[in-house]
Amino acid sequence: MNDHRRDDHDYLTAKEVAAMFRVAPRAANRWARGGLLGAVRPAGRQWLFPRSAVEAALATPPTVDTSDTGPAAT
């Protein structure tokens, strides 16, 4: 993996984050746009994800939203 440094913090690209989560890079970009995973986009370039935020997300078990159970059975 390539290490990206900005202001003494480690950052990962969307491709690197995607590999860690085993998803497509587009998914990581959607997470950044949606605020689901902290990221910065310096001067409109590619998203950069703080390594600490990515590692924290990997250590957190996923949650399942059960509030929407779909269409009611009739």
Biopython code that builds the backbone (N, CA, C, O; Angstrom):
import numpy as np
from Bio.PDB.StructureBuilder import StructureBuilder

atoms = [
    (1, "MET", "N", (0.834, -1.181, 0.000)),
    (1, "MET", "CA", (0.000, 0.000, 0.000)),
    (1, "MET", "C", (0.879, 1.245, 0.000)),
    (1, "MET", "O", (1.970, 1.257, 0.570)),
    (2, "ASN", "N", (0.389, 2.269, -0.639)),
    (2, "ASN", "CA", (1.100, 3.541, -0.620)),
    (2, "ASN", "C", (0.683, 4.314, 0.610)),
    (2, "ASN", "O", (-0.495, 4.353, 0.963)),
    (3, "ASP", "N", (1.653, 4.927, 1.262)),
    (3, "ASP", "CA", (1.340, 5.773, 2.409)),
    (3, "ASP", "C", (1.259, 7.206, 1.944)),
    (3, "ASP", "O", (2.148, 7.684, 1.239)),
    (4, "HIS", "N", (0.214, 7.894, 2.327)),
    (4, "HIS", "CA", (0.030, 9.298, 2.010)),
    (4, "HIS", "C", (0.102, 10.066, 3.313)),
    (4, "HIS", "O", (-0.565, 9.714, 4.285)),
    (5, "ARG", "N", (0.905, 11.110, 3.336)),
    (5, "ARG", "CA", (1.051, 11.904, 4.549)),
    (5, "ARG", "C", (0.580, 13.319, 4.276)),
    (5, "ARG", "O", (0.879, 13.898, 3.231)),
    (6, "ARG", "N", (-0.154, 13.864, 5.221)),
    (6, "ARG", "CA", (-0.640, 15.227, 5.152)),
    (6, "ARG", "C", (-0.758, 15.705, 6.581)),
    (6, "ARG", "O", (-1.507, 15.125, 7.366)),
    (7, "ASP", "N", (-0.035, 16.747, 6.932)),
    (7, "ASP", "CA", (-0.059, 17.291, 8.286)),
    (7, "ASP", "C", (0.254, 16.224, 9.339)),
    (7, "ASP", "O", (-0.397, 16.170, 10.383)),
    (8, "ASP", "N", (1.240, 15.385, 9.069)),
    (8, "ASP", "CA", (1.697, 14.354, 10.010)),
    (8, "ASP", "C", (0.663, 13.280, 10.321)),
    (8, "ASP", "O", (0.796, 12.583, 11.327)),
    (9, "HIS", "N", (-0.354, 13.129, 9.496)),
    (9, "HIS", "CA", (-1.355, 12.073, 9.690)),
    (9, "HIS", "C", (-1.260, 11.113, 8.503)),
    (9, "HIS", "O", (-0.952, 11.526, 7.385)),
    (10, "ASP", "N", (-1.519, 9.868, 8.747)),
    (10, "ASP", "CA", (-1.517, 8.882, 7.673)),
    (10, "ASP", "C", (-2.873, 8.869, 6.993)),
    (10, "ASP", "O", (-3.911, 8.877, 7.656)),
    (11, "TYR", "N", (-2.861, 8.850, 5.681)),
    (11, "TYR", "CA", (-4.087, 8.800, 4.900)),
    (11, "TYR", "C", (-4.020, 7.650, 3.906)),
    (11, "TYR", "O", (-2.943, 7.276, 3.441)),
    (12, "LEU", "N", (-5.188, 7.094, 3.587)),
    (12, "LEU", "CA", (-5.308, 6.016, 2.620)),
    (12, "LEU", "C", (-6.194, 6.476, 1.472)),
    (12, "LEU", "O", (-7.078, 7.310, 1.665)),
    (13, "THR", "N", (-5.963, 5.937, 0.279)),
    (13, "THR", "CA", (-6.813, 6.242, -0.870)),
    (13, "THR", "C", (-8.074, 5.380, -0.820)),
    (13, "THR", "O", (-8.159, 4.431, -0.041)),
    (14, "ALA", "N", (-9.039, 5.721, -1.653)),
    (14, "ALA", "CA", (-10.273, 4.931, -1.728)),
    (14, "ALA", "C", (-9.961, 3.491, -2.149)),
    (14, "ALA", "O", (-10.596, 2.549, -1.674)),
    (15, "LYS", "N", (-8.996, 3.331, -3.027)),
    (15, "LYS", "CA", (-8.619, 1.985, -3.474)),
    (15, "LYS", "C", (-8.063, 1.164, -2.315)),
    (15, "LYS", "O", (-8.386, -0.016, -2.177)),
    (16, "GLU", "N", (-7.234, 1.781, -1.487)),
    (16, "GLU", "CA", (-6.657, 1.079, -0.338)),
    (16, "GLU", "C", (-7.724, 0.746, 0.697)),
    (16, "GLU", "O", (-7.718, -0.345, 1.268)),
    (17, "VAL", "N", (-8.646, 1.686, 0.941)),
    (17, "VAL", "CA", (-9.744, 1.438, 1.882)),
    (17, "VAL", "C", (-10.628, 0.312, 1.360)),
    (17, "VAL", "O", (-11.029, -0.574, 2.115)),
    (18, "ALA", "N", (-10.925, 0.352, 0.076)),
    (18, "ALA", "CA", (-11.765, -0.686, -0.532)),
    (18, "ALA", "C", (-11.142, -2.063, -0.363)),
    (18, "ALA", "O", (-11.846, -3.033, -0.083)),
    (19, "ALA", "N", (-9.835, -2.156, -0.531)),
    (19, "ALA", "CA", (-9.159, -3.443, -0.371)),
    (19, "ALA", "C", (-9.278, -3.942, 1.067)),
    (19, "ALA", "O", (-9.441, -5.141, 1.295)),
    (20, "MET", "N", (-9.198, -3.037, 2.030)),
    (20, "MET", "CA", (-9.283, -3.433, 3.438)),
    (20, "MET", "C", (-10.678, -3.940, 3.796)),
    (20, "MET", "O", (-10.822, -4.850, 4.613)),
    (21, "PHE", "N", (-11.720, -3.340, 3.173)),
    (21, "PHE", "CA", (-13.098, -3.732, 3.465)),
    (21, "PHE", "C", (-13.627, -4.771, 2.477)),
    (21, "PHE", "O", (-14.742, -5.272, 2.623)),
    (22, "ARG", "N", (-12.808, -5.088, 1.465)),
    (22, "ARG", "CA", (-13.201, -6.041, 0.417)),
    (22, "ARG", "C", (-14.452, -5.571, -0.317)),
    (22, "ARG", "O", (-15.410, -6.324, -0.495)),
    (23, "VAL", "N", (-14.418, -4.314, -0.735)),
    (23, "VAL", "CA", (-15.497, -3.724, -1.536)),
    (23, "VAL", "C", (-14.861, -2.997, -2.717)),
    (23, "VAL", "O", (-13.637, -2.899, -2.807)),
    (24, "ALA", "N", (-15.688, -2.493, -3.610)),
    (24, "ALA", "CA", (-15.196, -1.705, -4.744)),
    (24, "ALA", "C", (-14.804, -0.307, -4.272)),
    (24, "ALA", "O", (-15.393, 0.207, -3.321)),
    (25, "PRO", "N", (-13.827, 0.312, -4.915)),
    (25, "PRO", "CA", (-13.443, 1.680, -4.547)),
    (25, "PRO", "C", (-14.610, 2.667, -4.596)),
    (25, "PRO", "O", (-14.632, 3.634, -3.836)),
    (26, "ARG", "N", (-15.569, 2.435, -5.475)),
    (26, "ARG", "CA", (-16.746, 3.312, -5.544)),
    (26, "ARG", "C", (-17.517, 3.300, -4.234)),
    (26, "ARG", "O", (-18.092, 4.317, -3.847)),
    (27, "ALA", "N", (-17.536, 2.164, -3.548)),
    (27, "ALA", "CA", (-18.227, 2.081, -2.255)),
    (27, "ALA", "C", (-17.543, 2.993, -1.243)),
    (27, "ALA", "O", (-18.214, 3.710, -0.501)),
    (28, "ALA", "N", (-16.224, 2.971, -1.210)),
    (28, "ALA", "CA", (-15.486, 3.843, -0.286)),
    (28, "ALA", "C", (-15.762, 5.313, -0.608)),
    (28, "ALA", "O", (-15.918, 6.128, 0.301)),
    (29, "ASN", "N", (-15.823, 5.650, -1.886)),
    (29, "ASN", "CA", (-16.142, 7.030, -2.276)),
    (29, "ASN", "C", (-17.552, 7.421, -1.830)),
    (29, "ASN", "O", (-17.768, 8.548, -1.385)),
    (30, "ARG", "N", (-18.508, 6.506, -1.946)),
    (30, "ARG", "CA", (-19.881, 6.782, -1.476)),
    (30, "ARG", "C", (-19.897, 6.984, 0.028)),
    (30, "ARG", "O", (-20.603, 7.861, 0.526)),
    (31, "TRP", "N", (-19.129, 6.185, 0.758)),
    (31, "TRP", "CA", (-19.062, 6.345, 2.217)),
    (31, "TRP", "C", (-18.521, 7.719, 2.569)),
    (31, "TRP", "O", (-18.995, 8.357, 3.509)),
    (32, "ALA", "N", (-17.528, 8.176, 1.815)),
    (32, "ALA", "CA", (-16.954, 9.506, 2.065)),
    (32, "ALA", "C", (-17.983, 10.594, 1.776)),
    (32, "ALA", "O", (-18.179, 11.494, 2.593)),
    (33, "ARG", "N", (-18.639, 10.519, 0.623)),
    (33, "ARG", "CA", (-19.648, 11.521, 0.259)),
    (33, "ARG", "C", (-20.812, 11.532, 1.240)),
    (33, "ARG", "O", (-21.358, 12.590, 1.552)),
    (34, "GLY", "N", (-21.189, 10.359, 1.723)),
    (34, "GLY", "CA", (-22.311, 10.243, 2.642)),
    (34, "GLY", "C", (-21.954, 10.493, 4.098)),
    (34, "GLY", "O", (-22.838, 10.514, 4.954)),
    (35, "GLY", "N", (-20.690, 10.679, 4.390)),
    (35, "GLY", "CA", (-20.267, 10.936, 5.761)),
    (35, "GLY", "C", (-20.204, 9.696, 6.637)),
    (35, "GLY", "O", (-20.100, 9.803, 7.859)),
    (36, "LEU", "N", (-20.265, 8.526, 6.024)),
    (36, "LEU", "CA", (-20.217, 7.283, 6.802)),
    (36, "LEU", "C", (-18.807, 6.946, 7.274)),
    (36, "LEU", "O", (-18.625, 6.230, 8.259)),
    (37, "LEU", "N", (-17.820, 7.465, 6.566)),
    (37, "LEU", "CA", (-16.429, 7.252, 6.932)),
    (37, "LEU", "C", (-15.704, 8.570, 6.690)),
    (37, "LEU", "O", (-15.749, 9.122, 5.591)),
    (38, "GLY", "N", (-15.044, 9.061, 7.715)),
    (38, "GLY", "CA", (-14.370, 10.345, 7.607)),
    (38, "GLY", "C", (-13.346, 10.368, 6.487)),
    (38, "GLY", "O", (-12.574, 9.423, 6.326)),
    (39, "ALA", "N", (-13.338, 11.440, 5.716)),
    (39, "ALA", "CA", (-12.392, 11.582, 4.619)),
    (39, "ALA", "C", (-12.252, 13.052, 4.261)),
    (39, "ALA", "O", (-13.118, 13.867, 4.578)),
    (40, "VAL", "N", (-11.169, 13.374, 3.606)),
    (40, "VAL", "CA", (-10.946, 14.726, 3.095)),
    (40, "VAL", "C", (-10.721, 14.629, 1.592)),
    (40, "VAL", "O", (-10.275, 13.608, 1.070)),
    (41, "ARG", "N", (-11.042, 15.715, 0.925)),
    (41, "ARG", "CA", (-10.849, 15.759, -0.523)),
    (41, "ARG", "C", (-10.121, 17.057, -0.847)),
    (41, "ARG", "O", (-10.755, 18.055, -1.189)),
    (42, "PRO", "N", (-8.799, 17.049, -0.742)),
    (42, "PRO", "CA", (-8.037, 18.277, -0.947)),
    (42, "PRO", "C", (-8.135, 18.784, -2.382)),
    (42, "PRO", "O", (-7.807, 18.071, -3.331)),
    (43, "ALA", "N", (-8.590, 20.020, -2.522)),
    (43, "ALA", "CA", (-8.661, 20.708, -3.819)),
    (43, "ALA", "C", (-9.383, 19.896, -4.888)),
    (43, "ALA", "O", (-8.974, 19.900, -6.049)),
    (44, "GLY", "N", (-10.461, 19.195, -4.504)),
    (44, "GLY", "CA", (-11.261, 18.450, -5.470)),
    (44, "GLY", "C", (-10.604, 17.207, -6.022)),
    (44, "GLY", "O", (-11.092, 16.631, -6.995)),
    (45, "ARG", "N", (-9.520, 16.786, -5.429)),
    (45, "ARG", "CA", (-8.837, 15.588, -5.903)),
    (45, "ARG", "C", (-9.481, 14.355, -5.290)),
    (45, "ARG", "O", (-10.617, 14.413, -4.819)),
    (46, "GLN", "N", (-8.764, 13.246, -5.296)),
    (46, "GLN", "CA", (-9.306, 11.989, -4.767)),
    (46, "GLN", "C", (-9.546, 12.070, -3.263)),
    (46, "GLN", "O", (-8.907, 12.851, -2.558)),
    (47, "TRP", "N", (-10.468, 11.258, -2.793)),
    (47, "TRP", "CA", (-10.740, 11.183, -1.363)),
    (47, "TRP", "C", (-9.549, 10.568, -0.660)),
    (47, "TRP", "O", (-8.942, 9.621, -1.160)),
    (48, "LEU", "N", (-9.214, 11.110, 0.507)),
    (48, "LEU", "CA", (-8.180, 10.546, 1.365)),
    (48, "LEU", "C", (-8.807, 10.267, 2.724)),
    (48, "LEU", "O", (-9.460, 11.131, 3.309)),
    (49, "PHE", "N", (-8.601, 9.056, 3.214)),
    (49, "PHE", "CA", (-9.212, 8.589, 4.450)),
    (49, "PHE", "C", (-8.155, 8.490, 5.542)),
    (49, "PHE", "O", (-7.121, 7.858, 5.327)),
    (50, "PRO", "N", (-8.382, 9.096, 6.709)),
    (50, "PRO", "CA", (-7.418, 8.953, 7.805)),
    (50, "PRO", "C", (-7.301, 7.477, 8.208)),
    (50, "PRO", "O", (-8.302, 6.806, 8.461)),
    (51, "ARG", "N", (-6.080, 7.001, 8.260)),
    (51, "ARG", "CA", (-5.851, 5.593, 8.614)),
    (51, "ARG", "C", (-6.512, 5.247, 9.952)),
    (51, "ARG", "O", (-7.071, 4.160, 10.101)),
    (52, "SER", "N", (-6.454, 6.163, 10.923)),
    (52, "SER", "CA", (-7.034, 5.878, 12.245)),
    (52, "SER", "C", (-8.545, 5.678, 12.153)),
    (52, "SER", "O", (-9.091, 4.828, 12.857)),
    (53, "ALA", "N", (-9.235, 6.442, 11.300)),
    (53, "ALA", "CA", (-10.686, 6.294, 11.144)),
    (53, "ALA", "C", (-11.026, 4.969, 10.473)),
    (53, "ALA", "O", (-12.002, 4.314, 10.838)),
    (54, "VAL", "N", (-10.228, 4.583, 9.505)),
    (54, "VAL", "CA", (-10.459, 3.315, 8.803)),
    (54, "VAL", "C", (-10.234, 2.143, 9.757)),
    (54, "VAL", "O", (-11.035, 1.208, 9.796)),
    (55, "GLU", "N", (-9.156, 2.193, 10.519)),
    (55, "GLU", "CA", (-8.874, 1.108, 11.460)),
    (55, "GLU", "C", (-9.947, 1.020, 12.537)),
    (55, "GLU", "O", (-10.298, -0.079, 12.965)),
    (56, "ALA", "N", (-10.475, 2.163, 12.984)),
    (56, "ALA", "CA", (-11.551, 2.158, 13.977)),
    (56, "ALA", "C", (-12.818, 1.542, 13.386)),
    (56, "ALA", "O", (-13.514, 0.785, 14.063)),
    (57, "ALA", "N", (-13.115, 1.861, 12.137)),
    (57, "ALA", "CA", (-14.302, 1.295, 11.488)),
    (57, "ALA", "C", (-14.153, -0.211, 11.299)),
    (57, "ALA", "O", (-15.124, -0.955, 11.439)),
    (58, "LEU", "N", (-12.960, -0.653, 10.985)),
    (58, "LEU", "CA", (-12.733, -2.094, 10.835)),
    (58, "LEU", "C", (-12.889, -2.830, 12.159)),
    (58, "LEU", "O", (-13.308, -3.987, 12.179)),
    (59, "ALA", "N", (-12.560, -2.177, 13.254)),
    (59, "ALA", "CA", (-12.632, -2.807, 14.572)),
    (59, "ALA", "C", (-14.046, -2.799, 15.140)),
    (59, "ALA", "O", (-14.326, -3.508, 16.106)),
    (60, "THR", "N", (-14.940, -2.007, 14.550)),
    (60, "THR", "CA", (-16.313, -1.894, 15.032)),
    (60, "THR", "C", (-17.197, -2.891, 14.294)),
    (60, "THR", "O", (-17.220, -2.895, 13.064)),
    (61, "PRO", "N", (-17.923, -3.734, 15.018)),
    (61, "PRO", "CA", (-18.799, -4.690, 14.340)),
    (61, "PRO", "C", (-19.908, -3.949, 13.599)),
    (61, "PRO", "O", (-20.406, -2.935, 14.086)),
    (62, "PRO", "N", (-20.297, -4.448, 12.425)),
    (62, "PRO", "CA", (-21.373, -3.793, 11.675)),
    (62, "PRO", "C", (-22.694, -3.878, 12.422)),
    (62, "PRO", "O", (-22.943, -4.828, 13.165)),
    (63, "THR", "N", (-23.532, -2.880, 12.217)),
    (63, "THR", "CA", (-24.860, -2.881, 12.828)),
    (63, "THR", "C", (-25.903, -3.089, 11.749)),
    (63, "THR", "O", (-25.706, -2.716, 10.593)),
    (64, "VAL", "N", (-26.999, -3.682, 12.136)),
    (64, "VAL", "CA", (-28.097, -3.934, 11.212)),
    (64, "VAL", "C", (-29.260, -3.063, 11.630)),
    (64, "VAL", "O", (-29.686, -3.091, 12.784)),
    (65, "ASP", "N", (-29.776, -2.283, 10.682)),
    (65, "ASP", "CA", (-30.924, -1.425, 10.946)),
    (65, "ASP", "C", (-32.194, -2.242, 10.782)),
    (65, "ASP", "O", (-32.533, -2.649, 9.671)),
    (66, "THR", "N", (-32.898, -2.484, 11.880)),
    (66, "THR", "CA", (-34.127, -3.279, 11.826)),
    (66, "THR", "C", (-35.365, -2.399, 11.904)),
    (66, "THR", "O", (-36.479, -2.908, 12.029)),
    (67, "SER", "N", (-35.182, -1.069, 11.830)),
    (67, "SER", "CA", (-36.331, -0.184, 11.947)),
    (67, "SER", "C", (-37.228, -0.241, 10.713)),
    (67, "SER", "O", (-38.425, 0.028, 10.813)),
    (68, "ASP", "N", (-36.673, -0.586, 9.554)),
    (68, "ASP", "CA", (-37.467, -0.688, 8.346)),
    (68, "ASP", "C", (-37.597, -2.157, 7.996)),
    (68, "ASP", "O", (-36.644, -2.778, 7.525)),
    (69, "THR", "N", (-38.761, -2.704, 8.223)),
    (69, "THR", "CA", (-38.965, -4.132, 7.993)),
    (69, "THR", "C", (-39.540, -4.410, 6.611)),
    (69, "THR", "O", (-39.875, -5.552, 6.297)),
    (70, "GLY", "N", (-39.657, -3.375, 5.784)),
    (70, "GLY", "CA", (-40.177, -3.570, 4.427)),
    (70, "GLY", "C", (-41.683, -3.458, 4.398)),
    (70, "GLY", "O", (-42.297, -3.018, 5.371)),
    (71, "PRO", "N", (-42.286, -3.855, 3.282)),
    (71, "PRO", "CA", (-43.743, -3.765, 3.133)),
    (71, "PRO", "C", (-44.470, -4.654, 4.127)),
    (71, "PRO", "O", (-44.034, -5.761, 4.442)),
    (72, "ALA", "N", (-45.575, -4.145, 4.604)),
    (72, "ALA", "CA", (-46.382, -4.917, 5.554)),
    (72, "ALA", "C", (-47.072, -6.065, 4.847)),
    (72, "ALA", "O", (-47.578, -5.908, 3.736)),
    (73, "ALA", "N", (-47.089, -7.218, 5.494)),
    (73, "ALA", "CA", (-47.781, -8.364, 4.929)),
    (73, "ALA", "C", (-49.284, -8.189, 5.104)),
    (73, "ALA", "O", (-49.758, -7.740, 6.147)),
    (74, "THR", "N", (-50.007, -8.547, 4.079)),
    (74, "THR", "CA", (-51.470, -8.426, 4.166)),
    (74, "THR", "C", (-52.132, -9.762, 4.157)),
    (74, "THR", "O", (-53.358, -9.844, 4.223)),
]
sb = StructureBuilder()
sb.init_structure("model")
sb.init_model(0)
sb.init_chain("A")
sb.init_seg("    ")
for serial, (resi, resn, name, xyz) in enumerate(atoms, 1):
    if name == "N":
        sb.init_residue(resn, " ", resi, " ")
    sb.init_atom(name, np.array(xyz, "f"), 0.0, 1.0, " ", f" {name:<3s}", serial, name[0])
structure = sb.get_structure()
